[in-house]
Amino acid sequence: MSFIATIREDIQRVQEQDPAAQSGPVIFLTYPGLHAKWMHTPEHWLWKHGLRGVARVLSQITRFFTGVEIHPAAQLGRRFFIDHAMGVVIGETTIVGDDCVLYQGVTLGGTGNESGKRHPTLGNNVTVGAGAKVLGNITIGDNVRIGGNSVVVKDVPSDSTVVGIPGRVVKRNGCRVMEETFNAKQHRESMPDPVQEVAMMNREGIADNQRRIEELERQIEALNTLVQKLVK
């Protein structure tokens, strides 16, 4: 796909995602998230062709003007959109799929001094909320939603919603997740807060007991009325 076609596609994506978006020319001129993505294209080309110093310098210039730091080696998919685009950091070995959306303050980073692949891989149609941190060599599946300010350090299966610190799966395939097991091979642990789960079940139990007590009270009242009639 040509660079012009990519620009048109990205502008159309913004119009679909951002209810505040205006005309194409306004989007082209005023969306730093798009500018950062478009500048990443020549930076990534330079990196792949051995001009890594030049690529890094250009990426820092892009960071200065847009507030977005994308390492030249990172791999970005089509229709990638950074909304509001301030304070976003995307690490060197990050891979981002198609149709992904990041909001302000998102970090796709590492967890230490590891070598090799040390940044996350995002599938297609992933949305990462404002301030969220996705850290380490983990895989985020397709159609995942990560809540704002979450800290995700383990793999996330497709079609899931993740919230909290550390991030936990609270919804999968449209259904609320009550409990999942630990998968050591895939370093995945998707377990909601057990205290919260117990509290929720306790509230439901209390509500059931209250309904039962009210029913028994009505039955007792009816029996008392019947007994009084028989006595008379």
DRENTORMI-59809 format. One line per 3 residues: their letters; for each residue x, y, z of C-alpha. Coordinates in steps of 0.25 Angstrom, whole numbers, plus 5000, padded with zeros to 4 digits. Layout:
<rs>
a> X:Y:Z; ...
</rs>
This chain:
<rs>
msf> 5000:5000:5000; 5005:5014:4996; 5008:5024:5007
iat> 4997:5033:5001; 4987:5022:5002; 4992:5019:5017
ire> 4989:5034:5020; 4975:5033:5015; 4972:5020:5022
diq> 4977:5026:5035; 4969:5038:5034; 4956:5030:5031
rvq> 4960:5021:5043; 4960:5034:5052; 4947:5039:5047
eqd> 4941:5025:5051; 4947:5025:5064; 4947:5039:5069
paa> 4933:5046:5070; 4941:5060:5071; 4947:5058:5058
qsg> 4945:5068:5047; 4949:5068:5032; 4960:5061:5026
pvi> 4969:5073:5025; 4967:5077:5040; 4970:5063:5044
flt> 4983:5063:5035; 4988:5075:5041; 4984:5074:5056
ypg> 4985:5059:5060; 4999:5057:5066; 4996:5042:5068
lha> 4995:5041:5053; 5008:5050:5051; 5016:5040:5060
kwm> 5011:5028:5053; 5014:5034:5039; 5028:5038:5043
htp> 5030:5024:5048; 5029:5019:5034; 5042:5025:5029
ehw> 5049:5023:5043; 5046:5008:5042; 5051:5008:5028
lwk> 5064:5014:5032; 5065:5005:5044; 5063:4992:5035
hgl> 5074:4997:5025; 5085:4999:5036; 5084:5014:5038
rgv> 5080:5012:5052; 5086:5025:5058; 5079:5034:5048
arv> 5066:5026:5051; 5068:5029:5066; 5070:5043:5064
lsq> 5058:5045:5055; 5050:5037:5066; 5054:5047:5076
itr> 5050:5059:5067; 5037:5053:5065; 5036:5051:5080
fft> 5039:5066:5083; 5028:5070:5073; 5017:5060:5076
gve> 5019:5055:5091; 5019:5041:5085; 5032:5032:5086
ihp> 5032:5020:5077; 5045:5012:5075; 5048:5011:5061
aaq> 5049:4996:5062; 5035:4995:5066; 5025:4988:5057
lgr> 5012:4996:5055; 4999:4990:5048; 4990:4997:5038
rff> 4980:5007:5043; 4987:5009:5056; 4982:5021:5064
idh> 4987:5028:5076; 4976:5037:5082; 4980:5050:5089
amg> 4995:5045:5087; 5002:5050:5099; 5012:5042:5107
vvi> 5011:5029:5099; 5023:5020:5099; 5025:5008:5090
get> 5037:5000:5092; 5047:4994:5082; 5042:4980:5080
tiv> 5027:4983:5081; 5018:4978:5071; 5004:4984:5069
gdd> 4993:4978:5060; 4983:4985:5051; 4972:4994:5056
cvl> 4978:4996:5070; 4975:5009:5078; 4984:5014:5089
yqg> 4980:5026:5098; 4989:5036:5105; 4999:5032:5115
vtl> 5000:5017:5110; 5013:5010:5111; 5016:4997:5103
ggt> 5029:4994:5110; 5039:4984:5116; 5040:4980:5130
gne> 5056:4980:5132; 5069:4977:5125; 5064:4965:5117
sgk> 5070:4963:5103; 5062:4958:5091; 5047:4960:5090
rhp> 5044:4968:5103; 5032:4976:5099; 5018:4973:5097
tlg> 5011:4967:5084; 4997:4973:5082; 4987:4965:5073
nnv> 4977:4972:5064; 4966:4982:5069; 4972:4984:5083
tvg> 4968:4996:5091; 4977:5001:5102; 4971:5011:5111
aga> 4978:5024:5116; 4990:5022:5125; 4990:5007:5124
kvl> 5004:4999:5124; 5006:4987:5116; 5019:4981:5120
gni> 5028:4970:5116; 5029:4959:5105; 5014:4956:5106
tig> 5003:4954:5096; 4990:4962:5096; 4980:4954:5087
dnv> 4970:4960:5077; 4958:4969:5081; 4964:4971:5095
rig> 4960:4984:5103; 4969:4988:5114; 4964:4998:5124
gns> 4970:5011:5128; 4982:5011:5137; 4983:4996:5137
vvv> 4996:4989:5138; 4997:4976:5129; 5008:4967:5131
kdv> 5003:4954:5127; 4997:4949:5114; 4982:4952:5111
psd> 4973:4943:5103; 4965:4948:5091; 4951:4955:5093
stv> 4954:4959:5107; 4953:4971:5116; 4964:4974:5126
vgi> 4965:4984:5137; 4972:4986:5150; 4987:4985:5156
pgr> 4991:4975:5153; 4982:4974:5141; 4972:4963:5142
vvk> 4962:4957:5132; 4947:4961:5136; 4940:4958:5124
rng> 4942:4948:5112; 4934:4946:5100; 4923:4955:5106
crv> 4922:4947:5119; 4927:4951:5133; 4939:4943:5138
mee> 4938:4938:5152; 4950:4929:5152; 4961:4924:5143
tfn> 4973:4916:5145; 4988:4918:5144; 4995:4914:5131
akq> 5010:4913:5134; 5014:4910:5120; 5007:4922:5114
hre> 5010:4930:5127; 4996:4934:5127; 4988:4937:5140
smp> 4974:4943:5138; 4968:4943:5152; 4959:4954:5157
dpv> 4960:4959:5171; 4956:4947:5180; 4952:4957:5191
qev> 4943:4965:5182; 4937:4952:5177; 4934:4947:5191
amm> 4928:4960:5194; 4919:4960:5182; 4914:4946:5185
nre> 4912:4950:5200; 4903:4961:5195; 4895:4952:5186
gia> 4893:4942:5198; 4889:4953:5207; 4879:4958:5197
dnq> 4873:4944:5195; 4872:4942:5211; 4865:4955:5212
rri> 4855:4951:5201; 4853:4938:5208; 4851:4944:5222
eel> 4840:4954:5216; 4833:4942:5210; 4833:4934:5223
erq> 4828:4946:5231; 4816:4947:5221; 4813:4932:5223
iea> 4814:4934:5239; 4805:4946:5238; 4795:4938:5230
lnt> 4796:4926:5240; 4793:4936:5251; 4781:4942:5244
lvq> 4776:4928:5242; 4778:4923:5256; 4771:4936:5262
klv> 4759:4933:5253; 4758:4918:5258; 4759:4922:5272
k> 4748:4932:5271
</rs>
